[in-house]
Amino acid sequence: MDIFTDSVPFFKMQGCGNDFVVIDNRELGIPEEAMADWAKAVCARAFGVCADGLFFLENADDPTLAYRWHFYNSDGSRAEMCGNASRCAAKLSHAIGLAPAEHAFGTDAGPIRAKVLLDGPDEGRVKVQLTPPLKTETDITLDVDGQPLTVHFTDTGVPHTVVFVDDVQKIDIMDLGPKLRYHAHFAPAGTNVNFAQVIDENTMLLRTYERGVEAETYACGTGAAATQLLAHTLGLTNDHADLTTTGNEVLTVFLENGTVYLQGAAELTFQGELYLKPLGLSL
């Protein structure tokens, strides 16, 4: 038996510790209805590559877009948007000749504009313009275990709840995170949950419990954007802020004339071949 047959090439990338498998699907033609199963199998720890999510790159029908993606969390759920993955998509697409350094690509949340920074002090980092935020609400009082808790909400491509705390390190995120993620107030879609500590008007510490991963992740780009947007709305920060994530990486969020920009690292860590039979997959 030749174990090297029936394989598919892949890339592994990370943006501030949020890691993703990427498959160039332009010629492979993996059907959309199979993609959730691919995400669950490939992202699985021990049995797969292990990642927070998987996205497929495809040609876009819209001539104004360089490409489009299909993004899935590790549990197979499809997500409209992922900030850290969007930077990875932009950097990889530029590296493989799919897109110029500055381009737009399609997501379920709408077109995303991205720019790979090729020189200067931020060389190698990627800046993306996120879709306009939706449904921003501040000072929501929720009942959590019989106690009132003030939270804030916005949608920066995906839904995010933000809780501002005095000491982010003291939060039991695996206890409180799921209680807010599945809270009836956010049903049926649920929400990502961010815990933020404001250090000064330009600096915050951030921890995120991600919907679809169902755990704390090293970073969440749309979560950082949501946190800065809400902090600025509440008068806690200026129009740009650096957010240090659980992975000790810094995401910078700029608010410019109602537009949200996210800037941070994106790195290709390795590439390889997925052998489909052990993963229970086929083309």
N, C-alpha and C positions, 0 to 999 in steps of 0.2 A: 504493500500500500504506500502510495506517495503522499505524504502528509503536506507537501508543499503545493498541491493543486488547490484550486478553488480558494484563492486568496484575494484580498482587496487592500490596496495601499491606504494608509491613514497618516495623519499628522497629530501630534500631541502638543497642545499649547497651554499656556497659563497666563492669566492676567491678574497680577497681584495675589497669586496663590489660588485663584479660582481656576480649576483646570478643565480642559475640554479636549475631546477627540474630534477631529475634523475629517470629513470625507468629501473629496472632490467628486461630485455626482454628475458632472456634465456628460460623461461618456458611459458611466456605469448604469445609470437609469434605474437605481433602486426606487421602487414605487413608494409614493407618499404613505399609502396604507400599511406598509411594512416598517416604516421608520421608527415607530414607537418600540417595536420589538427589537430592532437593532440597537436603539439607545439603551434599553434595559440589559441586553446581553453584553454589549461592548463596555458599558460603564461599570459593570459589576466588579466589586472587589474580589480578588482571588481568582475568579473564573473568567474575567475579562481584562480590559486594560486598566480599569478603575479611573473614574473621572466624575466631575460634578454634572457634566452634560455632554451632549454630542450635537454637532450641527453639520448639515449637508450644504455644500455650495452648488448652485445651479445657475444656468443662464437665465437672465430675466427677460420677460416679454416686453417690458417697458424700455425703450431705447435710452431713456435718461438714467437708467440704473446699470451699473457695471455687472451686477449679478444679484441673485436673491438667495436667502438661506431658509432652511427649515431647522428650527432649534427645538431640542428636546432635553428635559431634565433627566437625571439618572434613573428616575422611577418610570420613565416612558411618557410622562405628561408633556404636552406641547406648551411652550411658553411664547408669548407674543414678542418678548424682547429680553435681552440680557446685556447689560452694559459692559461687563468685562469681556464677554464673548464677542461683542461687536468690535472691540479694539483688536482682538485676536483675528477676527475675520478680515478686518481691514489690512492688518500687517501681513498676514499670509497671502491674501489675494494680490497684494502688491509684489510680494516676493516671488510668486509663481507666474507673474505676468498677466494675471486676470484683470487687474485694475491699476490705474495710475495712483500716485501717492495720495491725491485728493480725489475723492469719488463719492458717489451715493450708492447704496444698495437696499434691497427690499427686505422688509421683515413683516410679520403679522401686525405689528404696531404701526406700520407705515414706513416711509423712506427714512433712512439714517444717513446723514452726511458724515464722512470720516476724513481725517487727514493724518497721514503718517509723517511725523516730523523727521526730516532728513539731515538737519544740521542744528547748530546752536546747543545751548545747555540741556535742552530736552530731547536731543537726538535719540531716535529709537522709540520714543514714546508715541502714543497715538491719542489724538483729540477727536471726539465724536460729538456731533450735535444730536441730542436726543429729541424724540417726538414731544410736542407740547404736553405739559402735565395736565391731567384730568382730575376732576372730582376732589379737589383739595378741601379738606375739612380740618379745623383745629379745635382743640379743647373738647374732645369727645370723652365722655365719662362712661366707662364700662364696668360692669360687675365681674370681678375675677375672684373666685373663691370667697364670695360674700363681701369683698372689699372693693371700694371704688378705686379706679385707676384712670388717670387722664392720659389719653393717647392722641395722636394726630395722624392724618391719613392723606395720601395723595397717590396718583397713578402716574409713574414715569415710564410708561410702556408696559409695566406690570404693577399690580397693587402693592403698596407699601404702607405699613403702620410704623410710626416712630414714637418711641418713648424716651424722653430726656431724663437722665438720672444724674445723681451726684457722683457716683463711682461706678463706672461701667464694669469694672472687674469683679464687683461683688454680686452681679446679677447671675442667678442660676438660670442660664439661658435654655437649658434642656427641660426645665420645668415650666417657666413662664412663656417661653417661645411657642410651644405647641398650643398652650391655652389661648393665646391671642391669634395664632395662625388659624385655628379652627373655631374661633368665637362666632356665635350666632350673628353678631352684628355684621360680619363680613361674608356670611353665607350668600350664595353657594360657592363662589369662586375661592374664598379664603384669601389670605394675605401673607406676604413676607413680613417679617418683624425685625425692626432695627432698634437697638439700644444705643443711645448717644450721650456722650459727656462733653459739654462745651468747655474748652480750656480757655479760649479767648475769642475775640471776634473773627479770627481767621483760622482757628484750629479746633478740631474735634477728635475724639476717640470714638470708634464705631465697632459694634459687634452685630452680626446679622444672622438670624435664623431663616433659612431659605425654604420657601414652599417648593415642593418637588424634589428637593434634596432631603428635606425633613431632618435637618441638622444645622448646626452652626457651620458656616463656611469661612474660609480665610478672608474673603472679601466679596462684596456685591456692589457692582457699579451703579445699577439703577437705585440700589438702597442708599448709596452715598449721595446720589443726586437728589433723591427724595428727602433725605435728612437735611441737606444744605438748603433746599427749597423751603422746607418747613421752618428750619431754624431762622432763616432770613425773614420769612413771613412773620414770625413771632418776635422779631427784633433782636435775636440773639447773636447774629453774625452779619458780616459785611456781604457784599455781592460775590465774593469768592472765598473759598475756604479749602484748607487741606485737611483731609480726614485720614487718620491712621487706622488701619484695619487690624483684624485679629492676626493676620499674617505679617504684621509690622511693615506693610507697604503703605505708600501714600497715594491716595486718589485726590485729585484737585477738581473741584466743581466750580464753574463760572456761571453766573446769572447775568445775561446781557440782553436788555430790552425784552424781557419775557422769554428768552430762549435759554435752555439749559445745555451747558457743555460739560463733558466729562473727559478728563485727561489722566492717563496713567500708563503703566508699563504693559507690554504684551510680548511674550517670548515663545519662540518655537523651541521646545525642549527635546523632542526626538520625532522620528518618523519610522514607520515599519509596515508590516503586513499582517492583516487579520486573517487567520485561518478559519474559514466559515463553519466547517463541520463541527469542531468542538464547541462552537458558540451556538449551535443549533440554527444557523442562518444559511441562506442560499440566495443566489442571484436569479 
